[in-house]
Amino acid sequence: MPDKKHIHLIGICGTAMASLAGLLQLQGHRVTGSDQAAYPPMSDLLRQLGIPIAEPFSEANLQPAPDLIVVGNAISRGNPEVEFMLDQHIPFTSLARLIHDEFIRGHESLVVAGTHGKTTTTSMLAWIYEVASRHQPALAPSFLIGGVAENFGTSFRLGNGSPFIIEGDEYDTAFFDKGPKFMHYFPDALILTHVEFDHADIYADLAAVKTAFKRLVNLVPRRGRIVAFDGSENVSECLSHAFCNVDRYGFRQDSTWRLTDLRFEHGASHWRVLRSGAPWAELTLPMAGEHNALNATAAAALAAGQGIPAEAIAEALASFRSVRRRLEVRAEIDGITIIDDFAHHPTAIRETLRALRSAWPRRRLWAVLEPRSNTLRRNVFERELVDSLSLADQVILASVFHSEKIPAAERLHPENVISALQKSGRDAALLENADAIVTNLTPRLEPGDVVAILSNGGFDGIYEKLPAALRQRSPHD
């Protein structure tokens, strides 16, 4: 868009939509947006940027008409702004299409995709390029991440270099484009972390998920590269018809990038990486968890393959500061540690709890879960959810978020999860909401406890309510 325009984003408080709003503002456009109700953290970011948010959705938000409307993927027909937009023939597009046309085109497209780990891995890759650009300014990255990267304090940036680093989301694009967002990003190089069944609201089964990732792999040109996890048969299947070079990373002896001697000390991870069997680097990451070491190795492998020196990669990972809502310590009160983690799938819950065990091996671990994602709200992974939560010493489960919106035959029954946990010897309880959980949990917590609050949403303010309740406890309790 050579001219500066008025661009309006419907559903602006989504993580990617708010990030796009920031990128468009950096280009000099006038940006407005709307949502049913503004909610943090992205509402806070938008206010800091001075981008107005209209609440709720209304035809009045589009008068006078903007030059272009970006429709978020959570927005459906029947939304008053969508109906007015269509009636008035206001030009519109999707987030993914606009990102490609305005920001990726003409740049080196580096895409991080996979069912798990892509937000953290994208943040790691962006930080590696940022550190490397101190000596090679042409590497200064632009990026869009599905979370706030702590090293940057933001989820987006326009850099002066050639790389555009983006998290490749497999979720659908818009009501008028039901394909995955990542099909618009045309990667020159791709990281593929995991492929599992997820997003049960839009994918019928694992085969449908694999088809989406196979199509992504098919977009990488012959001159491109793919860096892919070595521990998944699903990933291997998706790579089977790749036309470019493929490097595998993980723990297998025949992998191009092999992790060895992995150990955890004082909340940090240390390991060596062999490249094609030869010593390549010793890496340190100030985060716990095998999954985080794998994510870091994936980012390191892609960066090294693009020509970034091992020394710059090691320096960047040693100073990496994580992503908000990924094993984020929200409070430490009277020796009790409260962790916020963006849990959306049983595998993610499992890896989070394993990481917390490695960081605090001798402390009592609580898992407090809100089944909120479109996958967790369904019964498709009920057994896997029980297995994942069994890694905690104590489990509290909230009611299913908006359970009435899930067909009864598909709905998760949390009482079944609690019963199975109790039969396995776990102390587990089902409590309706955040207030009930805080009331029940506060008097039971003791110094040394670690409380993992697991949700991909706001969980009715529990992240603020529980610390507040702990601070109000009598010192004699």
C-alpha positions as a printed NumPy array, in Angstrom:
array([[  0.   ,   0.   ,   0.   ],
       [  2.001,   3.015,  -1.196],
       [ -0.43 ,   5.543,   0.329],
       [ -1.215,   5.935,   4.007],
       [ -4.647,   4.564,   4.743],
       [ -7.216,   4.22 ,   7.489],
       [ -7.175,   0.511,   8.346],
       [ -9.679,  -0.986,  10.796],
       [ -9.151,  -4.376,  12.494],
       [-12.223,  -6.343,  13.593],
       [-11.19 ,  -8.449,  16.607],
       [ -8.151,  -6.313,  17.354],
       [ -7.41 ,  -7.703,  20.833],
       [ -6.207, -11.057,  19.549],
       [ -2.46 , -11.466,  19.945],
       [ -1.667, -11.56 ,  16.235],
       [ -4.217,  -8.876,  15.347],
       [ -2.835,  -6.426,  17.908],
       [  0.673,  -7.133,  16.638],
       [ -0.436,  -6.448,  13.071],
       [ -2.002,  -3.191,  14.245],
       [  1.381,  -2.163,  15.642],
       [  3.168,  -3.047,  12.402],
       [  0.662,  -1.06 ,  10.347],
       [  1.073,   1.931,  12.634],
       [  4.845,   1.748,  12.161],
       [  4.195,   1.992,   8.42 ],
       [  2.384,   5.27 ,   9.016],
       [ -1.201,   4.129,   8.579],
       [ -4.055,   5.352,  10.744],
       [ -5.138,   2.239,  12.663],
       [ -8.374,   1.649,  14.566],
       [ -9.955,  -1.505,  15.86 ],
       [-12.882,  -3.069,  17.627],
       [-13.644,  -6.041,  19.841],
       [-16.529,  -7.38 ,  21.865],
       [-14.651,  -6.329,  24.993],
       [-11.056,  -5.151,  25.271],
       [ -8.919,  -7.55 ,  27.26 ],
       [ -5.255,  -7.696,  28.276],
       [ -2.466,  -8.194,  27.558],
       [ -2.987,  -6.874,  24.041],
       [ -5.48 ,  -4.182,  25.065],
       [ -2.735,  -2.733,  27.269],
       [ -0.293,  -2.787,  24.35 ],
       [ -2.779,  -1.087,  22.029],
       [ -3.458,   1.669,  24.538],
       [  0.299,   2.234,  24.911],
       [  0.464,   2.606,  21.13 ],
       [ -2.457,   5.031,  21.14 ],
       [ -4.567,   2.77 ,  18.908],
       [ -8.26 ,   3.234,  19.796],
       [-10.423,   0.201,  20.571],
       [-14.163,   0.47 ,  20.001],
       [-16.363,  -1.726,  22.224],
       [-18.527,  -3.655,  21.43 ],
       [-18.864,  -4.464,  17.725],
       [-21.164,  -1.993,  15.968],
       [-21.88 ,  -0.565,  12.508],
       [-21.07 ,   2.841,  13.99 ],
       [-17.42 ,   1.745,  14.355],
       [-17.149,   1.758,  10.535],
       [-18.535,   5.245,   9.968],
       [-16.962,   6.989,   8.18 ],
       [-15.841,   3.928,   6.268],
       [-12.173,   2.936,   6.541],
       [-10.076,   2.349,   3.426],
       [ -9.482,  -1.297,   4.367],
       [-10.785,  -3.745,   6.966],
       [ -8.805,  -6.678,   8.398],
       [-11.157,  -9.411,   9.626],
       [ -9.835, -11.552,  12.494],
       [-10.19 , -15.31 ,  12.304],
       [-12.479, -15.39 ,  15.353],
       [-15.017, -13.189,  13.555],
       [-18.025, -14.857,  11.905],
       [-20.93 , -13.903,   9.682],
       [-23.582, -12.173,  11.745],
       [-21.067,  -9.798,  13.31 ],
       [-22.602,  -6.333,  12.758],
       [-19.375,  -4.894,  11.383],
       [-18.918,  -7.774,   8.944],
       [-22.498,  -7.404,   7.706],
       [-22.106,  -3.635,   7.234],
       [-18.738,  -4.173,   5.51 ],
       [-20.276,  -6.585,   3.007],
       [-23.359,  -4.43 ,   2.42 ],
       [-21.26 ,  -1.312,   1.774],
       [-18.568,  -3.026,  -0.342],
       [-15.77 ,  -1.845,   1.944],
       [-12.496,  -3.52 ,   0.896],
       [-11.423,  -6.252,   3.306],
       [ -8.711,  -8.834,   3.781],
       [ -7.325, -11.29 ,   6.325],
       [ -4.45 , -10.895,   8.74 ],
       [ -2.324, -13.536,   7.047],
       [ -2.825, -12.18 ,   3.528],
       [ -1.998,  -8.629,   4.605],
       [  1.11 ,  -9.749,   6.505],
       [  2.405, -11.447,   3.375],
       [  1.6  ,  -8.604,   1.007],
       [  2.85 ,  -5.768,   3.209],
       [  5.635,  -7.236,   5.317],
       [  6.945, -10.595,   4.099],
       [  7.102,  -9.888,   0.365],
       [ 10.646,  -8.859,  -0.543],
       [ 12.089, -10.296,   2.685],
       [ 13.544, -13.634,   3.694],
       [ 10.579, -15.509,   5.181],
       [ 11.554, -17.589,   8.228],
       [  8.536, -19.494,   9.564],
       [  8.209, -21.473,  12.803],
       [  5.336, -23.962,  12.741],
       [  4.11 , -26.929,  14.755],
       [  1.433, -27.938,  17.21 ],
       [  3.61 , -27.01 ,  20.199],
       [  6.502, -24.705,  20.974],
       [  6.216, -22.274,  18.083],
       [  5.778, -19.066,  20.118],
       [  8.853, -19.724,  22.262],
       [ 10.907, -20.967,  19.31 ],
       [  9.967, -17.933,  17.204],
       [ 11.022, -15.66 ,  20.058],
       [ 14.334, -17.496,  20.4  ],
       [ 15.   , -17.23 ,  16.674],
       [ 14.224, -13.514,  16.623],
       [ 16.559, -12.921,  19.571],
       [ 19.36 , -14.915,  17.91 ],
       [ 19.079, -12.711,  14.827],
       [ 18.949,  -9.575,  16.989],
       [ 22.169, -10.513,  18.807],
       [ 23.862, -11.468,  15.535],
       [ 22.827,  -8.143,  13.96 ],
       [ 25.075,  -6.272,  16.397],
       [ 27.938,  -7.368,  14.168],
       [ 25.962,  -7.865,  10.936],
       [ 23.305,  -5.112,  10.637],
       [ 21.736,  -6.782,   7.595],
       [ 20.432,  -9.486,   9.96 ],
       [ 18.311,  -7.087,  12.072],
       [ 14.99 ,  -8.941,  12.023],
       [ 11.406,  -7.967,  11.555],
       [  9.097, -10.321,  13.404],
       [  5.557, -11.145,  14.459],
       [  5.165, -13.521,  17.403],
       [  2.05 , -14.938,  19.05 ],
       [  3.128, -13.659,  22.457],
       [  5.182, -10.922,  24.066],
       [  8.892, -11.779,  23.814],
       [ 10.514, -10.571,  27.03 ],
       [ 13.819,  -9.646,  25.377],
       [ 12.002,  -7.167,  23.142],
       [  9.052,  -6.264,  25.368],
       [  6.769,  -6.634,  22.369],
       [  5.297,  -9.161,  19.946],
       [  6.242,  -7.344,  16.727],
       [  8.925,  -5.217,  15.143],
       [ 10.07 ,  -3.829,  11.819],
       [ 13.829,  -4.25 ,  11.519],
       [ 16.215,  -2.923,   8.903],
       [ 17.483,  -6.343,   7.837],
       [ 16.274,  -8.895,   5.336],
       [ 14.701, -11.571,   7.64 ],
       [ 11.018, -11.565,   8.527],
       [ 10.504, -14.107,  11.323],
       [  6.95 , -15.226,  11.937],
       [  5.037, -17.796,  13.939],
       [  3.186, -19.996,  11.47 ],
       [ -0.249, -20.694,  12.925],
       [ -2.131, -23.746,  11.669],
       [ -5.488, -22.271,  12.703],
       [ -7.798, -21.072,   9.945],
       [ -7.443, -17.634,   8.387],
       [-10.893, -15.994,   8.257],
       [-14.552, -16.798,   7.675],
       [-13.871, -16.336,   3.941],
       [-10.592, -18.311,   3.958],
       [-10.704, -21.552,   5.938],
       [ -7.148, -22.595,   5.13 ],
       [ -4.35 , -22.289,   7.712],
       [ -2.714, -18.899,   8.179],
       [  0.727, -20.339,   7.506],
       [ -0.191, -21.072,   3.893],
       [  0.195, -17.338,   3.203],
       [  3.773, -17.032,   4.486],
       [  5.741, -18.929,   1.768],
       [  8.762, -19.855,   3.9  ],
       [ 12.32 , -19.689,   2.616],
       [ 13.247, -21.674,   5.722],
       [ 10.933, -23.539,   8.084],
       [ 11.074, -24.997,  11.582],
       [  8.593, -27.807,  12.235],
       [  8.392, -28.665,  15.948],
       [  5.532, -31.143,  16.456],
       [  2.492, -32.426,  14.6  ],
       [ -0.381, -33.661,  16.776],
       [ -4.148, -33.521,  16.657],
       [ -5.285, -30.123,  17.912],
       [ -7.906, -27.458,  17.196],
       [-10.703, -29.971,  17.313],
       [-13.171, -27.242,  16.354],
       [-11.755, -26.935,  12.812],
       [ -9.839, -30.169,  12.139],
       [-11.8  , -33.405,  11.936],
       [ -8.913, -35.665,  12.905],
       [ -5.135, -36.112,  12.913],
       [ -5.14 , -36.876,   9.188],
       [ -6.588, -33.424,   8.481],
       [ -3.911, -31.778,  10.626],
       [ -1.163, -33.683,   8.825],
       [ -2.58 , -32.661,   5.465],
       [ -2.256, -29.005,   6.46 ],
       [  1.392, -29.426,   7.459],
       [  2.172, -31.423,   4.315],
       [  0.879, -28.509,   2.274],
       [  3.103, -26.124,   4.226],
       [  6.147, -28.313,   3.566],
       [  5.206, -28.298,  -0.112],
       [  5.59 , -24.497,  -0.2  ],
       [  9.284, -24.495,   0.741],
       [ 11.385, -23.988,  -2.418],
       [ 14.201, -26.307,  -3.505],
       [ 16.791, -23.765,  -2.341],
       [ 15.109, -23.571,   1.092],
       [ 15.657, -25.524,   4.297],
       [ 13.494, -27.305,   6.852],
       [ 14.594, -27.976,  10.424],
       [ 12.314, -30.608,  11.965],
       [ 11.962, -32.534,  15.222],
       [ 13.284, -36.095,  15.027],
       [ 11.018, -37.683,  17.647],
       [  7.675, -37.72 ,  15.851],
       [  6.405, -40.122,  13.209],
       [  3.803, -37.519,  12.276],
       [  6.534, -34.986,  11.532],
       [  8.419, -37.559,   9.46 ],
       [  5.299, -38.297,   7.429],
       [  4.732, -34.607,   6.749],
       [  8.318, -34.28 ,   5.461],
       [  8.197, -37.299,   3.176],
       [  7.768, -35.302,  -0.034],
       [  9.88 , -32.234,   0.78 ],
       [ 11.779, -30.795,  -2.205],
       [ 14.436, -29.008,  -0.107],
       [ 17.156, -29.997,   2.348],
       [ 15.776, -31.288,   5.66 ],
       [ 17.761, -31.236,   8.912],
       [ 16.41 , -33.194,  11.877],
       [ 17.046, -32.14 ,  15.482],
       [ 16.583, -34.024,  18.732],
       [ 18.134, -36.938,  20.573],
       [ 18.553, -39.54 ,  17.823],
       [ 22.092, -40.556,  16.933],
       [ 21.54 , -39.998,  13.217],
       [ 20.048, -36.51 ,  13.572],
       [ 21.871, -33.583,  12.004],
       [ 21.533, -31.567,  15.225],
       [ 21.765, -33.874,  18.228],
       [ 21.345, -32.843,  21.864],
       [ 23.634, -34.626,  24.341],
       [ 24.507, -34.306,  28.026],
       [ 21.334, -32.376,  28.856],
       [ 21.176, -31.346,  32.495],
       [ 19.154, -28.904,  34.601],
       [ 20.67 , -26.779,  37.348],
       [ 19.035, -23.939,  39.306],
       [ 16.274, -23.444,  36.753],
       [ 18.633, -23.391,  33.757],
       [ 19.332, -25.97 ,  31.037],
       [ 22.796, -26.941,  29.793],
       [ 23.61 , -29.254,  26.877],
       [ 25.964, -29.943,  24.008],
       [ 24.967, -30.022,  20.35 ],
       [ 26.574, -32.283,  17.773],
       [ 26.256, -31.198,  14.14 ],
       [ 26.385, -34.2  ,  11.802],
       [ 28.103, -36.139,  14.594],
       [ 30.828, -33.558,  15.308],
       [ 30.94 , -31.22 ,  18.342],
       [ 29.359, -27.908,  17.405],
       [ 28.431, -25.886,  20.521],
       [ 27.777, -25.97 ,  24.255],
       [ 24.542, -24.159,  25.004],
       [ 22.963, -22.707,  28.129],
       [ 19.384, -21.536,  28.431],
       [ 18.045, -19.792,  31.556],
       [ 14.862, -21.89 ,  31.38 ],
       [ 14.026, -25.378,  32.581],
       [ 12.518, -28.208,  30.598],
       [ 13.56 , -30.639,  27.91 ],
       [ 11.033, -29.059,  25.529],
       [ 12.718, -25.681,  25.892],
       [ 16.133, -27.192,  25.136],
       [ 14.607, -28.745,  22.016],
       [ 13.031, -25.428,  20.998],
       [ 16.361, -23.666,  21.465],
       [ 18.182, -26.299,  19.412],
       [ 15.667, -25.88 ,  16.588],
       [ 16.193, -22.109,  16.541],
       [ 19.958, -22.585,  16.726],
       [ 19.93 , -25.077,  13.852],
       [ 17.937, -22.849,  11.532],
       [ 20.054, -19.788,  12.369],
       [ 23.312, -21.695,  11.878],
       [ 22.112, -23.024,   8.555],
       [ 21.411, -19.448,   7.48 ],
       [ 24.998, -18.493,   8.299],
       [ 24.84 , -17.132,  11.855],
       [ 27.975, -18.049,  13.89 ],
       [ 27.709, -20.495,  16.77 ],
       [ 29.17 , -17.886,  19.153],
       [ 26.327, -15.436,  18.477],
       [ 23.747, -18.21 ,  18.855],
       [ 25.176, -19.32 ,  22.212],
       [ 25.305, -15.715,  23.44 ],
       [ 21.688, -15.125,  22.476],
       [ 20.332, -18.282,  24.099],
       [ 22.254, -17.63 ,  27.314],
       [ 20.507, -14.239,  27.565],
       [ 17.065, -15.344,  26.39 ],
       [ 14.282, -14.151,  28.706],
       [ 11.336, -16.299,  27.635],
       [  7.833, -15.266,  26.57 ],
       [  5.074, -13.977,  28.775],
       [  2.716, -16.739,  29.884],
       [  5.288, -19.449,  29.22 ],
       [  6.43 , -20.757,  32.627],
       [  6.121, -17.16 ,  33.796],
       [  6.598, -16.592,  37.537],
       [  3.699, -14.329,  38.446],
       [  4.337, -14.113,  42.176],
       [  6.456, -15.466,  45.023],
       [  4.761, -15.028,  48.387],
       [  5.837, -16.608,  51.674],
       [  7.877, -19.199,  49.792],
       [  4.98 , -20.086,  47.466],
       [  5.696, -19.738,  43.725],
       [  2.829, -19.05 ,  41.337],
       [  3.438, -19.935,  37.664],
       [  1.374, -18.814,  34.665],
       [  1.523, -21.065,  31.603],
       [ -0.452, -20.964,  28.353],
       [ -1.793, -24.515,  28.4  ],
       [ -3.88 , -25.514,  25.396],
       [ -3.232, -29.254,  24.9  ],
       [ -2.392, -32.288,  27.1  ],
       [  1.092, -32.508,  25.59 ],
       [  1.788, -28.881,  26.499],
       [  0.529, -29.511,  30.042],
       [  2.788, -32.56 ,  30.335],
       [  5.883, -30.683,  29.208],
       [  5.122, -27.733,  31.48 ],
       [  4.795, -29.955,  34.537],
       [  7.947, -31.894,  33.591],
       [  9.832, -28.61 ,  33.303],
       [  8.62 , -27.473,  36.719],
       [  9.69 , -30.805,  38.206],
       [ 13.187, -30.312,  36.784],
       [ 13.37 , -26.744,  38.092],
       [ 11.998, -27.52 ,  41.586],
       [ 12.479, -31.277,  42.047],
       [ 11.799, -31.425,  45.791],
       [  8.839, -29.086,  46.033],
       [  5.131, -29.909,  46.087],
       [  3.616, -29.2  ,  42.675],
       [  0.026, -28.072,  42.152],
       [ -1.706, -28.041,  38.765],
       [ -4.692, -25.703,  38.507],
       [ -6.301, -26.125,  35.077],
       [ -9.055, -24.291,  33.264],
       [-10.202, -26.386,  30.24 ],
       [-10.55 , -23.431,  27.889],
       [ -9.033, -24.201,  24.494],
       [-11.251, -25.686,  21.815],
       [ -9.345, -28.952,  22.199],
       [ -9.343, -29.192,  26.006],
       [-13.052, -28.402,  26.165],
       [-13.707, -31.629,  24.263],
       [-13.365, -35.234,  25.409],
       [-11.053, -36.239,  22.567],
       [ -7.983, -36.213,  24.857],
       [ -9.569, -37.139,  28.192],
       [ -7.17 , -40.037,  28.883],
       [ -4.128, -38.019,  27.822],
       [ -5.245, -35.172,  30.063],
       [ -5.368, -37.522,  33.046],
       [ -1.873, -38.794,  32.265],
       [ -0.477, -35.257,  31.969],
       [ -2.062, -33.987,  35.18 ],
       [ -0.796, -37.064,  37.037],
       [  2.648, -35.456,  36.991],
       [  1.458, -32.991,  39.655],
       [  1.083, -33.812,  43.35 ],
       [ -2.195, -31.924,  43.679],
       [ -4.719, -31.131,  40.942],
       [ -7.586, -28.663,  40.832],
       [ -9.805, -28.551,  37.769],
       [-12.202, -25.743,  36.932],
       [-15.443, -26.175,  35.029],
       [-15.204, -26.283,  31.254],
       [-15.17 , -22.753,  29.823],
       [-18.506, -22.054,  28.077],
       [-19.312, -25.747,  28.056],
       [-22.756, -25.024,  26.621],
       [-21.116, -24.119,  23.306],
       [-19.697, -27.632,  22.898],
       [-22.07 , -30.395,  21.696],
       [-22.929, -32.665,  24.63 ],
       [-21.506, -35.765,  22.94 ],
       [-18.143, -34.014,  22.386],
       [-17.878, -32.178,  25.708],
       [-15.194, -32.891,  28.271],
       [-16.593, -34.135,  31.564],
       [-14.122, -32.88 ,  34.178],
       [-15.636, -35.118,  36.837],
       [-14.345, -38.111,  34.851],
       [-10.846, -36.633,  34.864],
       [-11.002, -36.013,  38.604],
       [-12.285, -39.546,  39.291],
       [ -9.466, -41.107,  37.246],
       [ -6.851, -38.987,  39.034],
       [ -8.218, -39.938,  42.433],
       [ -8.141, -43.625,  41.503],
       [ -4.461, -43.228,  40.594],
       [ -3.749, -41.824,  44.047],
       [ -3.701, -38.117,  43.244],
       [ -5.367, -35.522,  45.437],
       [ -7.723, -33.961,  42.89 ],
       [-10.759, -31.712,  43.138],
       [-13.281, -30.107,  40.786],
       [-14.189, -26.503,  41.641],
       [-16.5  , -24.338,  39.583],
       [-14.556, -21.124,  39.027],
       [-11.593, -18.975,  39.998],
       [-13.216, -17.605,  43.143],
       [-14.001, -21.088,  44.456],
       [-10.478, -22.231,  43.634],
       [ -8.855, -19.291,  45.427],
       [-11.058, -19.848,  48.495],
       [-10.201, -23.562,  48.59 ],
       [ -6.527, -23.273,  47.698],
       [ -5.334, -20.325,  49.797],
       [ -5.457, -21.998,  53.23 ],
       [ -3.897, -25.217,  51.863],
       [ -0.747, -23.72 ,  50.386],
       [  2.511, -24.016,  52.298],
       [  5.997, -22.532,  51.91 ],
       [  7.832, -24.374,  49.131],
       [  4.719, -25.099,  47.061],
       [  4.768, -24.421,  43.315],
       [  1.365, -23.627,  41.785],
       [  1.061, -23.965,  38.005],
       [ -2.018, -22.115,  36.742],
       [ -2.798, -23.526,  33.32 ],
       [ -5.091, -21.722,  30.889],
       [ -4.986, -20.112,  27.473],
       [ -7.226, -17.295,  28.666],
       [ -7.793, -14.935,  31.554],
       [ -9.195, -17.624,  33.921],
       [-11.462, -15.026,  35.535],
       [ -8.574, -13.071,  37.038],
       [ -7.096, -15.92 ,  39.088],
       [ -3.563, -14.72 ,  38.335],
       [ -4.3  , -11.618,  40.404],
       [ -6.822, -13.079,  42.842],
       [ -4.64 , -15.873,  44.226],
       [ -1.594, -13.69 ,  45.021],
       [ -3.895, -11.107,  46.618],
       [ -5.488, -13.764,  48.82 ],
       [ -2.08 , -15.115,  49.863],
       [ -0.899, -11.642,  50.849],
       [ -3.975, -11.229,  53.041],
       [ -3.43 , -14.479,  54.925],
       [ -2.755, -14.129,  58.59 ],
       [  0.912, -14.862,  59.407],
       [ -0.396, -17.315,  62.005],
       [ -2.406, -19.378,  59.476]])
